[in-house]
């Protein structure tokens, strides 16, 4: 009798535990349901649809009745399209802005960390361009780079430059102008991240270097740079991905011109989809861009694992 009573007690406790666990599991799914539903509707379904549309010839104005399956023809045409190769080459050139941004951000972060009081105030000042409206920033630089009445060319002419660049209106200088604006807007974010990395470096290392008589350059080269390597790697990867997604500045300032000198991959996709109404071809370009960003992300994960193991 005692054994059967103990078995029934254990059975009831087990059922109670299972019911509690089931309730907690259901509650967890209910709390996560809004996020999962949003992820499915706004990310997963569009991604699957993108791969399907890339295999079609479709003018979306005609509706779904105008969908025509053409297989991989869009991708075959993609690698023969000079306009797409120009946009890809412009994206590669735009990558040159990333190391300049890292260099300027690191220098400013070191100066603010070691030489400046009220660090929080300067963090906010340098971070403002990063969080400012891209349209507002673009309009400001459109005025600054005006060929005839802009302050930049006015300053150059006051220094004796008789024929200053036309900046955004010149195919030679348009993309470098976009790069300069990108550097200016990105410095704040990189500087804040570098400041966090600098403040995490143990001060004992610098004190030991001072005792050994190391110069400022030697401390920078042997302590600061190696200790900031994970931070630099993170900012390098995010900067590369951000450069491949550049669209808003170009859409406001140049619309891919002049003479397609600022036509990058994202703007090329927009132009094919909503100007030329080639939705299937634009989807194929998007799949290619997705593959490039996925490859960069994979390199990032591989590099992080290798760094941890090292």
FENZIZI-V29722 format. One record per pair of residues at least 4 apart in sequence whose ideal C-beta (glycine too) atoms are under 7 Angstrom apart, sorted by the first residue. I is the first residue (numbers start at 0). J is the second residue. D is the distance in Angstrom with one decimal. If there is no record, write none. Layout:
BEGIN
I J D
I J D
END
This chain:
BEGIN
0 4 6.3
1 5 6.3
2 6 6.3
3 7 6.3
4 8 6.4
5 9 6.3
6 10 6.2
7 11 6.3
8 12 6.4
9 13 6.2
10 14 6.4
11 15 6.2
12 16 6.3
13 17 6.3
14 18 6.2
15 19 6.4
16 20 6.3
17 21 6.2
18 22 6.3
19 23 6.4
20 24 6.3
21 25 6.3
22 26 6.2
23 27 6.3
24 28 6.6
25 29 6.3
26 30 6.4
27 31 6.2
28 32 6.1
31 35 5.5
32 36 5.9
33 37 6.3
34 38 6.1
35 39 6.3
36 40 6.2
37 41 5.6
38 42 5.2
38 43 6.3
39 43 4.9
39 44 6.2
40 44 5.9
41 45 6.8
42 46 6.3
43 47 6.5
44 48 6.1
45 49 6.2
47 51 6.6
48 52 6.0
49 53 6.4
49 282 5.3
49 285 5.8
49 286 6.5
50 286 6.3
52 57 6.3
52 278 6.1
52 279 5.7
52 282 4.0
53 73 5.8
53 279 6.4
53 282 4.0
53 283 4.2
53 286 4.9
54 68 6.2
54 69 6.8
54 70 5.9
55 66 5.2
55 67 6.1
55 68 5.6
55 69 6.3
55 279 4.3
56 67 4.5
56 69 4.9
56 279 4.9
57 65 5.9
57 66 4.9
57 67 6.9
57 278 4.7
57 279 4.7
58 65 5.5
58 276 4.8
58 278 6.7
59 278 4.9
60 276 6.3
61 65 2.9
69 73 6.8
71 75 6.0
72 76 6.2
73 77 6.2
73 279 5.6
73 280 5.1
73 283 3.6
74 283 5.4
76 80 6.1
76 280 6.9
77 83 6.0
77 283 5.4
77 284 6.4
77 287 6.4
80 84 6.7
81 85 6.3
82 86 6.6
82 259 6.8
82 267 6.6
83 87 6.3
83 267 6.1
83 284 6.4
84 88 6.2
85 89 6.4
85 259 5.4
85 262 6.1
86 90 6.6
86 262 4.8
86 263 5.4
86 264 4.9
86 267 4.0
87 91 6.7
87 264 6.0
88 92 6.5
89 93 6.3
89 174 6.2
89 261 6.5
89 262 6.0
89 263 5.0
90 242 6.8
90 243 5.9
90 263 5.0
90 264 5.2
92 174 6.0
93 178 6.3
93 242 4.8
93 245 6.3
93 263 6.5
94 239 6.2
94 242 5.5
95 178 6.6
96 100 5.9
96 178 4.2
96 181 4.9
96 182 5.3
96 242 6.6
97 101 6.5
97 235 6.5
97 238 4.0
97 239 5.9
97 242 6.2
98 102 6.2
99 103 6.3
99 182 5.5
100 104 5.9
100 182 4.9
100 185 4.8
100 186 6.2
100 189 5.9
100 238 6.2
101 105 6.2
101 189 6.4
101 231 6.4
101 234 5.9
101 235 6.6
102 106 6.5
103 107 6.2
103 182 6.7
103 186 5.6
104 108 6.1
104 186 5.1
104 189 3.5
104 190 4.6
104 193 5.6
105 109 6.4
105 193 5.5
106 110 6.5
107 111 6.1
107 125 6.7
107 186 6.7
107 190 5.1
108 112 6.0
108 190 4.8
108 193 3.7
108 194 4.9
108 197 6.0
109 113 6.1
109 197 6.8
110 114 5.2
110 115 6.4
111 115 4.7
111 118 5.8
111 121 5.2
111 194 6.6
112 194 5.9
112 197 4.8
112 198 6.9
115 121 5.8
117 121 6.6
118 122 6.2
119 123 6.7
120 124 6.5
121 125 6.2
122 126 5.8
122 191 5.7
122 194 6.9
123 127 6.6
125 186 6.3
125 187 4.2
125 190 5.2
126 130 6.4
126 187 3.9
126 188 6.9
126 191 5.9
127 131 5.9
127 187 6.7
128 136 6.6
128 183 6.0
128 184 4.7
128 187 5.6
129 184 5.9
129 185 6.7
129 187 4.2
129 188 4.6
131 135 5.9
131 136 5.5
132 136 6.7
133 137 6.1
133 247 4.3
133 248 6.2
134 138 6.5
134 251 5.6
135 139 6.5
136 140 6.5
136 180 7.0
136 184 6.2
137 141 6.1
137 248 5.5
137 251 3.9
137 252 5.1
138 142 6.8
139 143 6.4
140 144 5.8
140 180 5.2
141 167 6.9
141 252 6.0
142 149 6.3
143 149 5.4
143 150 5.7
143 151 5.3
144 149 5.4
144 151 5.8
144 166 3.8
144 167 5.3
144 176 5.9
145 149 3.3
146 152 6.4
146 165 4.2
146 166 6.7
146 168 5.5
149 153 6.6
150 154 6.2
151 155 6.6
152 156 6.1
152 163 4.3
153 157 6.5
154 158 6.8
155 160 4.1
155 163 4.2
156 160 5.8
156 163 6.1
164 169 5.7
164 172 4.5
165 169 4.0
165 172 6.8
166 172 5.2
166 176 4.8
167 173 5.3
167 176 5.3
167 252 5.7
167 253 5.8
168 257 6.3
169 173 6.1
170 257 5.1
170 258 4.7
170 260 4.0
172 176 5.7
173 177 6.8
173 253 5.8
173 257 6.1
173 260 4.8
173 261 5.0
174 178 6.4
174 260 5.6
174 261 5.2
175 179 6.4
176 180 6.7
177 181 6.3
177 248 5.9
177 249 6.5
177 261 5.7
178 182 6.4
179 183 6.4
180 184 6.3
180 248 6.0
181 185 6.0
181 245 6.9
182 186 6.4
185 189 6.0
185 238 6.9
186 190 5.8
187 191 6.6
188 192 6.6
189 193 6.1
189 234 5.3
190 194 6.3
191 195 6.8
192 196 6.6
192 230 6.1
192 234 6.1
193 197 6.2
193 227 6.8
193 230 6.2
194 198 6.3
195 199 6.6
196 227 4.9
196 230 3.8
200 204 6.6
200 223 7.0
200 226 4.7
202 206 6.1
203 207 6.2
204 208 6.5
204 222 5.1
205 209 6.4
205 218 6.0
205 222 6.5
206 210 6.6
207 211 6.5
208 213 4.0
208 218 4.9
208 222 6.3
209 213 6.9
213 217 4.2
213 218 5.2
215 219 6.3
216 220 6.1
217 221 5.7
218 222 5.1
218 223 6.7
219 223 4.7
219 224 6.5
220 224 5.9
221 225 7.0
222 226 6.0
223 227 6.0
227 231 5.5
228 232 6.2
229 233 6.4
229 306 6.4
230 234 6.4
231 235 6.0
232 236 6.6
232 302 6.2
233 237 6.3
234 238 5.8
235 239 6.5
236 240 6.5
236 295 6.5
236 299 4.3
237 241 6.1
238 242 6.4
239 243 6.9
239 295 5.8
240 244 6.6
240 292 5.8
240 295 5.9
243 264 6.6
243 288 6.7
243 291 6.5
243 292 6.0
244 265 6.0
245 249 6.4
245 263 5.6
245 265 6.5
246 250 5.8
246 265 4.2
246 266 5.7
246 269 6.9
247 251 6.4
248 252 5.8
249 253 5.5
249 255 6.3
249 261 5.3
249 263 6.3
249 266 5.1
250 254 6.5
250 266 6.5
253 261 4.5
255 259 5.8
255 261 5.8
255 262 3.7
255 266 5.0
255 270 6.6
256 260 6.9
256 261 6.7
262 266 5.7
262 267 5.8
263 267 6.9
264 268 6.5
264 284 6.9
264 288 5.3
265 269 6.6
266 270 6.2
267 271 6.4
267 284 6.4
268 272 6.1
268 281 5.0
268 284 4.8
268 285 5.5
269 273 5.8
270 274 4.8
270 275 6.5
271 275 5.1
271 277 4.8
271 280 5.4
271 281 4.1
271 284 6.5
272 277 6.9
272 278 5.5
272 281 3.6
277 281 5.9
278 282 6.3
279 283 6.7
280 284 6.7
281 285 6.4
282 286 6.5
283 287 6.7
284 288 6.4
285 289 6.2
286 290 6.5
287 291 6.7
288 292 6.4
289 293 6.1
290 294 6.3
291 295 6.6
292 296 6.3
293 297 6.3
294 298 6.6
295 299 6.5
296 300 6.7
297 301 6.2
298 302 6.0
299 303 6.4
300 304 6.4
301 305 6.3
302 306 6.2
303 307 6.4
304 308 6.3
305 309 6.2
END
